[in-house]
């Protein structure tokens, strides 16, 4: 079963993790009139965010 099999057609917003984000999937869902609420993947040209480990910042 793929993630596309889980979309039945009666949903208005479609929510998913960034792992499921593709241009083709976004385009298809928008053409079906759905609100796409898929987390976006980070761009490869942006530096990585610092770790959220408090020990690094709270010392």
PDB file of N, H, CA, C and O in Angstrom:
ATOM      1  N   UNK A   1       0.846  -1.170   0.000  1.00  0.00           N
ATOM      2  CA  UNK A   1       0.000   0.000   0.000  1.00  0.00           C
ATOM      3  C   UNK A   1       0.899   1.243   0.000  1.00  0.00           C
ATOM      4  O   UNK A   1       1.883   1.302   0.737  1.00  0.00           O
ATOM      5  N   UNK A   2       0.564   2.207  -0.808  1.00  0.00           N
ATOM      6  H   UNK A   2      -0.235   2.159  -1.407  1.00  0.00           H
ATOM      7  CA  UNK A   2       1.313   3.452  -0.851  1.00  0.00           C
ATOM      8  C   UNK A   2       0.496   4.557  -0.186  1.00  0.00           C
ATOM      9  O   UNK A   2      -0.687   4.382   0.105  1.00  0.00           O
ATOM     10  N   UNK A   3       1.134   5.680   0.044  1.00  0.00           N
ATOM     11  H   UNK A   3       2.095   5.823  -0.193  1.00  0.00           H
ATOM     12  CA  UNK A   3       0.449   6.807   0.677  1.00  0.00           C
ATOM     13  C   UNK A   3      -0.703   7.297  -0.204  1.00  0.00           C
ATOM     14  O   UNK A   3      -1.714   7.767   0.318  1.00  0.00           O
ATOM     15  N   UNK A   4      -0.571   7.196  -1.504  1.00  0.00           N
ATOM     16  H   UNK A   4       0.250   6.814  -1.928  1.00  0.00           H
ATOM     17  CA  UNK A   4      -1.645   7.642  -2.396  1.00  0.00           C
ATOM     18  C   UNK A   4      -2.889   6.763  -2.271  1.00  0.00           C
ATOM     19  O   UNK A   4      -3.996   7.220  -2.557  1.00  0.00           O
ATOM     20  N   UNK A   5      -2.721   5.506  -1.847  1.00  0.00           N
ATOM     21  H   UNK A   5      -1.822   5.135  -1.615  1.00  0.00           H
ATOM     22  CA  UNK A   5      -3.871   4.627  -1.637  1.00  0.00           C
ATOM     23  C   UNK A   5      -4.678   5.038  -0.411  1.00  0.00           C
ATOM     24  O   UNK A   5      -5.850   4.681  -0.296  1.00  0.00           O
ATOM     25  N   UNK A   6      -4.062   5.785   0.508  1.00  0.00           N
ATOM     26  H   UNK A   6      -3.110   6.075   0.415  1.00  0.00           H
ATOM     27  CA  UNK A   6      -4.749   6.207   1.725  1.00  0.00           C
ATOM     28  C   UNK A   6      -5.667   7.402   1.501  1.00  0.00           C
ATOM     29  O   UNK A   6      -6.565   7.641   2.308  1.00  0.00           O
ATOM     30  N   UNK A   7      -5.464   8.155   0.430  1.00  0.00           N
ATOM     31  H   UNK A   7      -4.734   7.961  -0.226  1.00  0.00           H
ATOM     32  CA  UNK A   7      -6.318   9.297   0.122  1.00  0.00           C
ATOM     33  C   UNK A   7      -7.551   8.760  -0.591  1.00  0.00           C
ATOM     34  O   UNK A   7      -7.468   8.296  -1.728  1.00  0.00           O
ATOM     35  N   UNK A   8      -8.692   8.827   0.084  1.00  0.00           N
ATOM     36  H   UNK A   8      -8.759   9.204   1.008  1.00  0.00           H
ATOM     37  CA  UNK A   8      -9.912   8.225  -0.441  1.00  0.00           C
ATOM     38  C   UNK A   8     -10.681   9.148  -1.365  1.00  0.00           C
ATOM     39  O   UNK A   8     -11.411   8.686  -2.242  1.00  0.00           O
ATOM     40  N   UNK A   9     -10.524  10.451  -1.173  1.00  0.00           N
ATOM     41  H   UNK A   9      -9.931  10.826  -0.460  1.00  0.00           H
ATOM     42  CA  UNK A   9     -11.235  11.377  -2.032  1.00  0.00           C
ATOM     43  C   UNK A   9     -12.200  12.277  -1.290  1.00  0.00           C
ATOM     44  O   UNK A   9     -12.623  13.298  -1.832  1.00  0.00           O
ATOM     45  N   UNK A  10     -12.563  11.927  -0.058  1.00  0.00           N
ATOM     46  H   UNK A  10     -12.220  11.097   0.383  1.00  0.00           H
ATOM     47  CA  UNK A  10     -13.516  12.753   0.679  1.00  0.00           C
ATOM     48  C   UNK A  10     -12.829  13.719   1.634  1.00  0.00           C
ATOM     49  O   UNK A  10     -13.503  14.431   2.378  1.00  0.00           O
ATOM     50  N   UNK A  11     -11.501  13.756   1.625  1.00  0.00           N
ATOM     51  H   UNK A  11     -10.954  13.178   1.020  1.00  0.00           H
ATOM     52  CA  UNK A  11     -10.756  14.662   2.494  1.00  0.00           C
ATOM     53  C   UNK A  11     -10.699  16.048   1.879  1.00  0.00           C
ATOM     54  O   UNK A  11     -10.631  16.183   0.657  1.00  0.00           O
ATOM     55  N   UNK A  12     -10.725  17.068   2.704  1.00  0.00           N
ATOM     56  H   UNK A  12     -10.780  16.959   3.697  1.00  0.00           H
ATOM     57  CA  UNK A  12     -10.472  18.420   2.202  1.00  0.00           C
ATOM     58  C   UNK A  12      -8.995  18.738   2.365  1.00  0.00           C
ATOM     59  O   UNK A  12      -8.326  18.997   1.364  1.00  0.00           O
ATOM     60  N   UNK A  13      -8.450  18.731   3.589  1.00  0.00           N
ATOM     61  H   UNK A  13      -8.994  18.521   4.402  1.00  0.00           H
ATOM     62  CA  UNK A  13      -6.994  18.882   3.706  1.00  0.00           C
ATOM     63  C   UNK A  13      -6.331  17.514   3.732  1.00  0.00           C
ATOM     64  O   UNK A  13      -6.891  16.550   4.254  1.00  0.00           O
ATOM     65  N   UNK A  14      -5.150  17.439   3.170  1.00  0.00           N
ATOM     66  H   UNK A  14      -4.695  18.222   2.746  1.00  0.00           H
ATOM     67  CA  UNK A  14      -4.350  16.216   3.221  1.00  0.00           C
ATOM     68  C   UNK A  14      -3.074  16.562   3.969  1.00  0.00           C
ATOM     69  O   UNK A  14      -2.285  17.393   3.518  1.00  0.00           O
ATOM     70  N   UNK A  15      -2.873  15.917   5.124  1.00  0.00           N
ATOM     71  H   UNK A  15      -3.514  15.242   5.491  1.00  0.00           H
ATOM     72  CA  UNK A  15      -1.696  16.183   5.956  1.00  0.00           C
ATOM     73  C   UNK A  15      -0.752  14.997   5.879  1.00  0.00           C
ATOM     74  O   UNK A  15      -1.179  13.843   5.870  1.00  0.00           O
ATOM     75  N   UNK A  16       0.552  15.302   5.825  1.00  0.00           N
ATOM     76  H   UNK A  16       0.899  16.240   5.832  1.00  0.00           H
ATOM     77  CA  UNK A  16       1.545  14.234   5.767  1.00  0.00           C
ATOM     78  C   UNK A  16       2.898  14.761   6.215  1.00  0.00           C
ATOM     79  O   UNK A  16       3.124  15.969   6.291  1.00  0.00           O
ATOM     80  N   UNK A  17       3.770  13.846   6.504  1.00  0.00           N
ATOM     81  H   UNK A  17       3.586  12.865   6.443  1.00  0.00           H
ATOM     82  CA  UNK A  17       5.147  14.144   6.889  1.00  0.00           C
ATOM     83  C   UNK A  17       5.937  14.564   5.649  1.00  0.00           C
ATOM     84  O   UNK A  17       5.519  14.307   4.520  1.00  0.00           O
ATOM     85  N   UNK A  18       7.073  15.207   5.869  1.00  0.00           N
ATOM     86  H   UNK A  18       7.412  15.416   6.786  1.00  0.00           H
ATOM     87  CA  UNK A  18       7.905  15.677   4.763  1.00  0.00           C
ATOM     88  C   UNK A  18       8.429  14.542   3.896  1.00  0.00           C
ATOM     89  O   UNK A  18       8.791  14.774   2.742  1.00  0.00           O
ATOM     90  N   UNK A  19       8.480  13.336   4.413  1.00  0.00           N
ATOM     91  H   UNK A  19       8.186  13.147   5.350  1.00  0.00           H
ATOM     92  CA  UNK A  19       8.962  12.205   3.622  1.00  0.00           C
ATOM     93  C   UNK A  19       8.052  11.931   2.423  1.00  0.00           C
ATOM     94  O   UNK A  19       8.491  11.319   1.450  1.00  0.00           O
ATOM     95  N   UNK A  20       6.807  12.367   2.475  1.00  0.00           N
ATOM     96  H   UNK A  20       6.450  12.864   3.266  1.00  0.00           H
ATOM     97  CA  UNK A  20       5.853  12.125   1.399  1.00  0.00           C
ATOM     98  C   UNK A  20       5.719  13.316   0.450  1.00  0.00           C
ATOM     99  O   UNK A  20       4.846  13.313  -0.418  1.00  0.00           O
ATOM    100  N   UNK A  21       6.551  14.310   0.597  1.00  0.00           N
ATOM    101  H   UNK A  21       7.260  14.312   1.302  1.00  0.00           H
ATOM    102  CA  UNK A  21       6.456  15.527  -0.205  1.00  0.00           C
ATOM    103  C   UNK A  21       7.127  15.345  -1.560  1.00  0.00           C
ATOM    104  O   UNK A  21       8.342  15.168  -1.640  1.00  0.00           O
ATOM    105  N   UNK A  22       6.330  15.390  -2.621  1.00  0.00           N
ATOM    106  H   UNK A  22       5.343  15.534  -2.556  1.00  0.00           H
ATOM    107  CA  UNK A  22       6.857  15.401  -3.991  1.00  0.00           C
ATOM    108  C   UNK A  22       6.073  16.447  -4.780  1.00  0.00           C
ATOM    109  O   UNK A  22       4.922  16.746  -4.461  1.00  0.00           O
ATOM    110  N   UNK A  23       6.705  16.992  -5.803  1.00  0.00           N
ATOM    111  H   UNK A  23       7.640  16.749  -6.062  1.00  0.00           H
ATOM    112  CA  UNK A  23       6.019  17.981  -6.641  1.00  0.00           C
ATOM    113  C   UNK A  23       4.806  17.347  -7.325  1.00  0.00           C
ATOM    114  O   UNK A  23       3.747  17.966  -7.422  1.00  0.00           O
ATOM    115  N   UNK A  24       4.966  16.122  -7.793  1.00  0.00           N
ATOM    116  H   UNK A  24       5.826  15.619  -7.714  1.00  0.00           H
ATOM    117  CA  UNK A  24       3.867  15.447  -8.491  1.00  0.00           C
ATOM    118  C   UNK A  24       2.681  15.233  -7.560  1.00  0.00           C
ATOM    119  O   UNK A  24       1.537  15.436  -7.967  1.00  0.00           O
ATOM    120  N   UNK A  25       2.932  14.829  -6.321  1.00  0.00           N
ATOM    121  H   UNK A  25       3.862  14.665  -5.990  1.00  0.00           H
ATOM    122  CA  UNK A  25       1.847  14.591  -5.365  1.00  0.00           C
ATOM    123  C   UNK A  25       1.138  15.896  -5.025  1.00  0.00           C
ATOM    124  O   UNK A  25      -0.091  15.935  -4.968  1.00  0.00           O
ATOM    125  N   UNK A  26       1.900  16.967  -4.799  1.00  0.00           N
ATOM    126  H   UNK A  26       2.898  16.936  -4.846  1.00  0.00           H
ATOM    127  CA  UNK A  26       1.284  18.269  -4.505  1.00  0.00           C
ATOM    128  C   UNK A  26       0.415  18.734  -5.672  1.00  0.00           C
ATOM    129  O   UNK A  26      -0.704  19.207  -5.470  1.00  0.00           O
ATOM    130  N   UNK A  27       0.930  18.597  -6.886  1.00  0.00           N
ATOM    131  H   UNK A  27       1.838  18.213  -7.050  1.00  0.00           H
ATOM    132  CA  UNK A  27       0.188  19.033  -8.070  1.00  0.00           C
ATOM    133  C   UNK A  27      -1.098  18.240  -8.236  1.00  0.00           C
ATOM    134  O   UNK A  27      -2.151  18.812  -8.517  1.00  0.00           O
ATOM    135  N   UNK A  28      -1.018  16.921  -8.062  1.00  0.00           N
ATOM    136  H   UNK A  28      -0.162  16.456  -7.833  1.00  0.00           H
ATOM    137  CA  UNK A  28      -2.206  16.079  -8.215  1.00  0.00           C
ATOM    138  C   UNK A  28      -3.257  16.404  -7.162  1.00  0.00           C
ATOM    139  O   UNK A  28      -4.441  16.513  -7.481  1.00  0.00           O
ATOM    140  N   UNK A  29      -2.836  16.558  -5.913  1.00  0.00           N
ATOM    141  H   UNK A  29      -1.874  16.470  -5.654  1.00  0.00           H
ATOM    142  CA  UNK A  29      -3.793  16.867  -4.854  1.00  0.00           C
ATOM    143  C   UNK A  29      -4.439  18.227  -5.055  1.00  0.00           C
ATOM    144  O   UNK A  29      -5.636  18.389  -4.818  1.00  0.00           O
ATOM    145  N   UNK A  30      -3.646  19.214  -5.495  1.00  0.00           N
ATOM    146  H   UNK A  30      -2.673  19.082  -5.688  1.00  0.00           H
ATOM    147  CA  UNK A  30      -4.218  20.544  -5.753  1.00  0.00           C
ATOM    148  C   UNK A  30      -5.214  20.490  -6.901  1.00  0.00           C
ATOM    149  O   UNK A  30      -6.252  21.150  -6.851  1.00  0.00           O
ATOM    150  N   UNK A  31      -4.907  19.703  -7.945  1.00  0.00           N
ATOM    151  H   UNK A  31      -4.064  19.166  -7.986  1.00  0.00           H
ATOM    152  CA  UNK A  31      -5.823  19.602  -9.087  1.00  0.00           C
ATOM    153  C   UNK A  31      -7.124  18.918  -8.699  1.00  0.00           C
ATOM    154  O   UNK A  31      -8.152  19.123  -9.346  1.00  0.00           O
ATOM    155  N   UNK A  32      -7.086  18.101  -7.640  1.00  0.00           N
ATOM    156  H   UNK A  32      -6.251  17.935  -7.115  1.00  0.00           H
ATOM    157  CA  UNK A  32      -8.291  17.451  -7.134  1.00  0.00           C
ATOM    158  C   UNK A  32      -9.056  18.345  -6.157  1.00  0.00           C
ATOM    159  O   UNK A  32     -10.090  17.940  -5.624  1.00  0.00           O
ATOM    160  N   UNK A  33      -8.552  19.561  -5.920  1.00  0.00           N
ATOM    161  H   UNK A  33      -7.712  19.890  -6.353  1.00  0.00           H
ATOM    162  CA  UNK A  33      -9.240  20.506  -5.062  1.00  0.00           C
ATOM    163  C   UNK A  33      -8.964  20.327  -3.580  1.00  0.00           C
ATOM    164  O   UNK A  33      -9.711  20.837  -2.745  1.00  0.00           O
ATOM    165  N   UNK A  34      -7.909  19.616  -3.246  1.00  0.00           N
ATOM    166  H   UNK A  34      -7.302  19.202  -3.925  1.00  0.00           H
ATOM    167  CA  UNK A  34      -7.568  19.374  -1.842  1.00  0.00           C
ATOM    168  C   UNK A  34      -6.596  20.434  -1.341  1.00  0.00           C
ATOM    169  O   UNK A  34      -5.797  20.970  -2.108  1.00  0.00           O
ATOM    170  N   UNK A  35      -6.674  20.730  -0.048  1.00  0.00           N
ATOM    171  H   UNK A  35      -7.324  20.295   0.575  1.00  0.00           H
ATOM    172  CA  UNK A  35      -5.696  21.623   0.578  1.00  0.00           C
ATOM    173  C   UNK A  35      -4.512  20.766   0.979  1.00  0.00           C
ATOM    174  O   UNK A  35      -4.653  19.837   1.775  1.00  0.00           O
ATOM    175  N   UNK A  36      -3.351  21.070   0.436  1.00  0.00           N
ATOM    176  H   UNK A  36      -3.236  21.824  -0.211  1.00  0.00           H
ATOM    177  CA  UNK A  36      -2.163  20.273   0.704  1.00  0.00           C
ATOM    178  C   UNK A  36      -1.482  20.801   1.956  1.00  0.00           C
ATOM    179  O   UNK A  36      -1.032  21.946   1.998  1.00  0.00           O
ATOM    180  N   UNK A  37      -1.413  19.962   2.964  1.00  0.00           N
ATOM    181  H   UNK A  37      -1.779  19.032   2.930  1.00  0.00           H
ATOM    182  CA  UNK A  37      -0.777  20.307   4.239  1.00  0.00           C
ATOM    183  C   UNK A  37       0.349  19.319   4.507  1.00  0.00           C
ATOM    184  O   UNK A  37       0.425  18.722   5.581  1.00  0.00           O
ATOM    185  N   UNK A  38       1.223  19.155   3.517  1.00  0.00           N
ATOM    186  H   UNK A  38       1.161  19.640   2.644  1.00  0.00           H
ATOM    187  CA  UNK A  38       2.379  18.263   3.642  1.00  0.00           C
ATOM    188  C   UNK A  38       3.569  19.118   4.045  1.00  0.00           C
ATOM    189  O   UNK A  38       3.852  20.135   3.412  1.00  0.00           O
ATOM    190  N   UNK A  39       4.262  18.708   5.094  1.00  0.00           N
ATOM    191  H   UNK A  39       4.032  17.882   5.608  1.00  0.00           H
ATOM    192  CA  UNK A  39       5.452  19.438   5.521  1.00  0.00           C
ATOM    193  C   UNK A  39       6.459  19.459   4.381  1.00  0.00           C
ATOM    194  O   UNK A  39       6.656  18.455   3.697  1.00  0.00           O
ATOM    195  N   UNK A  40       7.082  20.583   4.185  1.00  0.00           N
ATOM    196  H   UNK A  40       6.922  21.399   4.741  1.00  0.00           H
ATOM    197  CA  UNK A  40       8.048  20.696   3.086  1.00  0.00           C
ATOM    198  C   UNK A  40       9.411  20.179   3.499  1.00  0.00           C
ATOM    199  O   UNK A  40       9.803  20.267   4.662  1.00  0.00           O
ATOM    200  N   UNK A  41      10.124  19.640   2.527  1.00  0.00           N
ATOM    201  H   UNK A  41       9.805  19.568   1.581  1.00  0.00           H
ATOM    202  CA  UNK A  41      11.492  19.182   2.769  1.00  0.00           C
ATOM    203  C   UNK A  41      12.402  20.397   2.815  1.00  0.00           C
ATOM    204  O   UNK A  41      12.164  21.367   2.095  1.00  0.00           O
ATOM    205  N   UNK A  42      13.435  20.368   3.641  1.00  0.00           N
ATOM    206  H   UNK A  42      13.628  19.580   4.226  1.00  0.00           H
ATOM    207  CA  UNK A  42      14.360  21.497   3.681  1.00  0.00           C
ATOM    208  C   UNK A  42      15.148  21.592   2.379  1.00  0.00           C
ATOM    209  O   UNK A  42      15.482  20.577   1.768  1.00  0.00           O
ATOM    210  N   UNK A  43      15.435  22.802   1.971  1.00  0.00           N
ATOM    211  H   UNK A  43      15.163  23.626   2.468  1.00  0.00           H
ATOM    212  CA  UNK A  43      16.210  23.019   0.753  1.00  0.00           C
ATOM    213  C   UNK A  43      17.661  22.625   0.993  1.00  0.00           C
ATOM    214  O   UNK A  43      18.190  22.818   2.088  1.00  0.00           O
ATOM    215  N   UNK A  44      18.292  22.083  -0.013  1.00  0.00           N
ATOM    216  H   UNK A  44      17.863  21.926  -0.902  1.00  0.00           H
ATOM    217  CA  UNK A  44      19.661  21.599   0.142  1.00  0.00           C
ATOM    218  C   UNK A  44      20.669  22.738   0.250  1.00  0.00           C
ATOM    219  O   UNK A  44      21.798  22.522   0.692  1.00  0.00           O
ATOM    220  N   UNK A  45      20.277  23.947  -0.147  1.00  0.00           N
ATOM    221  H   UNK A  45      19.361  24.123  -0.506  1.00  0.00           H
ATOM    222  CA  UNK A  45      21.216  25.068  -0.088  1.00  0.00           C
ATOM    223  C   UNK A  45      21.171  25.822   1.240  1.00  0.00           C
ATOM    224  O   UNK A  45      21.916  26.784   1.426  1.00  0.00           O
ATOM    225  N   UNK A  46      20.303  25.396   2.169  1.00  0.00           N
ATOM    226  H   UNK A  46      19.697  24.615   2.018  1.00  0.00           H
ATOM    227  CA  UNK A  46      20.226  26.029   3.482  1.00  0.00           C
ATOM    228  C   UNK A  46      21.055  25.231   4.483  1.00  0.00           C
ATOM    229  O   UNK A  46      21.058  24.001   4.440  1.00  0.00           O
ATOM    230  N   UNK A  47      21.748  25.910   5.371  1.00  0.00           N
ATOM    231  H   UNK A  47      21.746  26.910   5.406  1.00  0.00           H
ATOM    232  CA  UNK A  47      22.513  25.174   6.377  1.00  0.00           C
ATOM    233  C   UNK A  47      21.574  24.447   7.334  1.00  0.00           C
ATOM    234  O   UNK A  47      20.425  24.847   7.523  1.00  0.00           O
ATOM    235  N   UNK A  48      22.077  23.384   7.927  1.00  0.00           N
ATOM    236  H   UNK A  48      23.010  23.059   7.773  1.00  0.00           H
ATOM    237  CA  UNK A  48      21.268  22.641   8.872  1.00  0.00           C
ATOM    238  C   UNK A  48      21.036  23.473  10.122  1.00  0.00           C
ATOM    239  O   UNK A  48      21.881  24.280  10.510  1.00  0.00           O
ATOM    240  N   UNK A  49      19.886  23.269  10.747  1.00  0.00           N
ATOM    241  H   UNK A  49      19.200  22.613  10.432  1.00  0.00           H
ATOM    242  CA  UNK A  49      19.564  23.971  11.975  1.00  0.00           C
ATOM    243  C   UNK A  49      20.371  23.373  13.123  1.00  0.00           C
ATOM    244  O   UNK A  49      20.719  22.193  13.080  1.00  0.00           O
ATOM    245  N   UNK A  50      20.669  24.158  14.136  1.00  0.00           N
ATOM    246  H   UNK A  50      20.386  25.116  14.172  1.00  0.00           H
ATOM    247  CA  UNK A  50      21.392  23.600  15.280  1.00  0.00           C
ATOM    248  C   UNK A  50      20.530  22.587  16.018  1.00  0.00           C
ATOM    249  O   UNK A  50      19.303  22.613  15.921  1.00  0.00           O
ATOM    250  N   UNK A  51      21.169  21.712  16.742  1.00  0.00           N
ATOM    251  H   UNK A  51      22.165  21.691  16.821  1.00  0.00           H
ATOM    252  CA  UNK A  51      20.470  20.703  17.521  1.00  0.00           C
ATOM    253  C   UNK A  51      19.614  21.380  18.584  1.00  0.00           C
ATOM    254  O   UNK A  51      19.953  22.461  19.063  1.00  0.00           O
ATOM    255  N   UNK A  52      18.512  20.749  18.949  1.00  0.00           N
ATOM    256  H   UNK A  52      18.236  19.871  18.559  1.00  0.00           H
ATOM    257  CA  UNK A  52      17.642  21.301  19.986  1.00  0.00           C
ATOM    258  C   UNK A  52      18.030  20.796  21.366  1.00  0.00           C
ATOM    259  O   UNK A  52      17.266  20.943  22.320  1.00  0.00           O
ATOM    260  N   UNK A  53      19.189  20.214  21.475  1.00  0.00           N
ATOM    261  H   UNK A  53      19.809  20.095  20.700  1.00  0.00           H
ATOM    262  CA  UNK A  53      19.660  19.693  22.748  1.00  0.00           C
ATOM    263  C   UNK A  53      19.960  20.878  23.673  1.00  0.00           C
ATOM    264  O   UNK A  53      20.834  21.694  23.380  1.00  0.00           O
ATOM    265  N   UNK A  54      19.246  20.965  24.766  1.00  0.00           N
ATOM    266  H   UNK A  54      18.536  20.302  25.004  1.00  0.00           H
ATOM    267  CA  UNK A  54      19.351  22.103  25.679  1.00  0.00           C
ATOM    268  C   UNK A  54      20.740  22.214  26.305  1.00  0.00           C
ATOM    269  O   UNK A  54      21.174  23.315  26.644  1.00  0.00           O
ATOM    270  N   UNK A  55      21.428  21.120  26.460  1.00  0.00           N
ATOM    271  H   UNK A  55      21.076  20.225  26.184  1.00  0.00           H
ATOM    272  CA  UNK A  55      22.734  21.154  27.117  1.00  0.00           C
ATOM    273  C   UNK A  55      23.728  22.034  26.348  1.00  0.00           C
ATOM    274  O   UNK A  55      24.618  22.643  26.942  1.00  0.00           O
ATOM    275  N   UNK A  56      23.568  22.093  25.039  1.00  0.00           N
ATOM    276  H   UNK A  56      22.846  21.599  24.556  1.00  0.00           H
ATOM    277  CA  UNK A  56      24.475  22.908  24.233  1.00  0.00           C
ATOM    278  C   UNK A  56      24.223  24.399  24.455  1.00  0.00           C
ATOM    279  O   UNK A  56      25.162  25.195  24.440  1.00  0.00           O
ATOM    280  N   UNK A  57      22.955  24.779  24.662  1.00  0.00           N
ATOM    281  H   UNK A  57      22.193  24.132  24.674  1.00  0.00           H
ATOM    282  CA  UNK A  57      22.589  26.182  24.742  1.00  0.00           C
ATOM    283  C   UNK A  57      22.441  26.682  26.170  1.00  0.00           C
ATOM    284  O   UNK A  57      22.543  27.882  26.421  1.00  0.00           O
ATOM    285  N   UNK A  58      22.204  25.787  27.095  1.00  0.00           N
ATOM    286  H   UNK A  58      22.121  24.811  26.891  1.00  0.00           H
ATOM    287  CA  UNK A  58      21.926  26.173  28.469  1.00  0.00           C
ATOM    288  C   UNK A  58      23.179  26.170  29.357  1.00  0.00           C
ATOM    289  O   UNK A  58      23.089  26.452  30.552  1.00  0.00           O
ATOM    290  N   UNK A  59      24.317  25.862  28.793  1.00  0.00           N
ATOM    291  H   UNK A  59      24.390  25.634  27.823  1.00  0.00           H
ATOM    292  CA  UNK A  59      25.548  25.754  29.612  1.00  0.00           C
ATOM    293  C   UNK A  59      26.086  27.110  29.987  1.00  0.00           C
ATOM    294  O   UNK A  59      27.107  27.202  30.668  1.00  0.00           O
TER     295      UNK A  59
END
